[in-house]
Amino acid sequence: MVLVSMLRQTAAKRIPLIKFRRQREEEVVAARSGSLQSGDAKGKSSSPAAAISLPTIEDWQLPNRYRRKPLDAFEIEYINRGGPA
């Protein structure tokens, strides 16, 4: 009983310490879609997904400095046996 009341008190006072970027992205999308709709003379509605069309990069397109280092035979054997023996 004491634990439940203590949890309720702490939950009400909890303030998140981390601010995520997701809120900013939603604001940017809303701003973009608002400006596109206000400046659009034909009345076409643009979807939020179309406003954020970014190119995707495949793993084979990465520069060498971002690529994973190749595994040598010792590392492969270590992984296959499940760790230290």
Secondary structure, 3 states (H helix, E strand, C coil): CHHHHHHHHHHHHCCCCCCCCHHHHHHHHHHHHHHHHHHCCCCCCCCHHHHCCCCCCCHHHCCHHHCCCCCCHHHHHHHHHCCCC
